[in-house]
């Protein structure tokens, strides 16, 4: 996991965080801990940290639950931080998908991409294989 020593004060860039997670119920917690640790190392707190932890949890949970790829294929999480943006990518071995709007009549589930839409400054989904969902949050409000 990157630490503050991986931060380059001249460029404002960090070494990317890269995780290969098993596709199981522990994956979201591991991703949350890694993102939270990176935020701590970079002294990013408050609502930015809370939003990053929420969104990574939702996106990794979606990969665990909905991937059409083989169960043994890993979920890859990459986080890059520039002077202006925190960029996260989650990739699984699925076939990609086209996002649809959340059904407001649905009580259970379906909140992951809805939360991305509401909280991320930018986000997207690759519609081809492998499935990749990415999002960005600005470092300053």
C-alpha positions as CSV (number, residue, x, y, z in Angstrom):
1,X,0.0,0.0,0.0
2,X,1.4,3.5,-0.8
3,X,2.5,5.6,2.1
4,X,3.3,9.2,2.5
5,X,6.8,8.4,1.4
6,X,5.4,7.6,-2.0
7,X,4.2,11.2,-2.4
8,X,6.2,13.4,-4.7
9,X,6.0,17.0,-3.5
10,X,7.3,18.4,-6.8
11,X,4.5,16.9,-8.9
12,X,1.8,16.3,-6.3
13,X,1.4,12.7,-7.6
14,X,1.3,9.6,-5.6
15,X,2.4,6.1,-6.6
16,X,-0.8,4.3,-7.6
17,X,-2.6,2.0,-5.2
18,X,-3.1,-1.3,-6.8
19,X,-5.0,-4.2,-5.3
20,X,-5.9,-7.6,-6.6
21,X,-8.8,-8.9,-4.5
22,X,-10.4,-12.3,-4.4
23,X,-14.1,-12.1,-5.4
24,X,-15.6,-12.7,-2.0
25,X,-17.4,-11.0,0.8
26,X,-14.1,-9.7,2.3
27,X,-13.2,-7.7,-0.8
28,X,-15.2,-4.5,-0.1
29,X,-13.7,-4.3,3.5
30,X,-10.2,-4.8,2.2
31,X,-10.8,-2.1,-0.5
32,X,-12.3,0.3,2.1
33,X,-9.3,-0.2,4.4
34,X,-6.8,0.4,1.6
35,X,-8.5,3.6,0.4
36,X,-8.9,4.8,4.0
37,X,-5.2,4.1,4.6
38,X,-4.2,6.0,1.5
39,X,-6.3,8.9,2.5
40,X,-4.7,8.9,6.0
41,X,-1.2,8.8,4.5
42,X,-2.0,11.7,2.2
43,X,-3.8,13.6,5.1
44,X,-7.1,13.6,3.2
45,X,-10.0,13.5,5.7
46,X,-13.5,14.6,6.3
47,X,-16.2,14.2,3.7
48,X,-13.7,13.4,0.9
49,X,-12.4,10.4,2.8
50,X,-15.9,9.3,3.8
51,X,-17.2,9.6,0.2
52,X,-14.2,7.7,-1.2
53,X,-14.7,4.9,1.3
54,X,-18.5,4.7,0.5
55,X,-18.0,4.7,-3.2
56,X,-15.2,2.1,-3.2
57,X,-17.4,-0.1,-1.0
58,X,-20.3,0.1,-3.4
59,X,-18.3,-0.5,-6.6
60,X,-16.4,-3.4,-5.2
61,X,-19.6,-4.9,-3.8
62,X,-21.2,-4.6,-7.2
63,X,-18.2,-6.5,-8.7
64,X,-18.5,-9.2,-6.1
65,X,-22.2,-9.6,-6.6
66,X,-22.8,-9.0,-10.2
67,X,-19.7,-9.9,-12.2
68,X,-20.4,-12.4,-15.0
69,X,-16.7,-13.4,-14.9
70,X,-15.3,-16.6,-13.4
71,X,-15.6,-16.7,-9.6
72,X,-11.9,-17.2,-9.2
73,X,-11.0,-14.2,-11.3
74,X,-9.7,-11.3,-9.2
75,X,-11.2,-7.8,-8.8
76,X,-8.6,-5.2,-9.5
77,X,-8.7,-1.8,-7.7
78,X,-6.4,1.1,-8.8
79,X,-6.3,4.5,-7.2
80,X,-4.3,7.5,-8.5
81,X,-4.1,10.9,-6.9
82,X,-3.1,14.0,-8.8
83,X,-2.9,17.5,-7.4
84,X,-6.6,18.0,-8.3
85,X,-8.3,14.6,-8.5
86,X,-8.6,11.2,-6.7
87,X,-9.3,8.7,-9.5
88,X,-10.4,5.1,-8.7
89,X,-10.9,2.2,-11.1
90,X,-12.4,-1.2,-10.3
91,X,-12.1,-4.0,-12.9
92,X,-13.5,-7.5,-12.8
93,X,-13.6,-10.3,-15.4
94,X,-17.2,-9.6,-16.5
95,X,-18.4,-8.7,-19.9
96,X,-19.1,-5.1,-19.3
97,X,-22.5,-3.5,-19.1
98,X,-24.5,-0.4,-19.9
99,X,-25.7,1.3,-16.8
100,X,-29.5,1.8,-16.4
101,X,-31.3,4.2,-14.2
102,X,-32.3,3.1,-10.7
103,X,-35.9,2.0,-10.5
104,X,-37.5,4.2,-7.8
105,X,-40.0,1.5,-6.9
106,X,-37.3,-0.9,-5.9
107,X,-36.8,-0.9,-2.2
108,X,-33.7,-3.2,-1.9
109,X,-30.5,-2.9,-3.7
110,X,-29.6,-0.9,-6.8
111,X,-27.9,2.0,-4.9
112,X,-24.3,1.6,-6.0
113,X,-24.4,3.4,-9.4
114,X,-27.0,5.8,-8.0
115,X,-24.5,6.8,-5.3
116,X,-21.8,7.2,-7.9
117,X,-24.1,9.5,-10.0
118,X,-24.8,11.6,-6.9
119,X,-21.4,11.8,-5.2
120,X,-18.7,11.5,-7.9
121,X,-17.6,14.5,-9.9
122,X,-17.2,12.1,-12.9
123,X,-17.7,8.4,-13.4
124,X,-18.2,5.8,-16.1
125,X,-18.5,2.2,-17.1
126,X,-16.7,0.4,-19.8
127,X,-19.4,-1.5,-21.9
128,X,-17.0,-4.2,-23.1
129,X,-15.0,-6.9,-21.4
130,X,-13.5,-6.7,-18.8
131,X,-16.0,-4.8,-16.7
132,X,-14.5,-1.5,-15.5
133,X,-16.2,1.1,-13.4
134,X,-14.2,4.3,-12.6
135,X,-14.9,7.4,-10.6
136,X,-13.3,10.7,-9.6
137,X,-13.6,13.1,-6.7
138,X,-12.0,16.5,-6.6
139,X,-9.4,17.1,-3.9
140,X,-10.8,20.5,-3.2
141,X,-14.4,21.5,-3.0
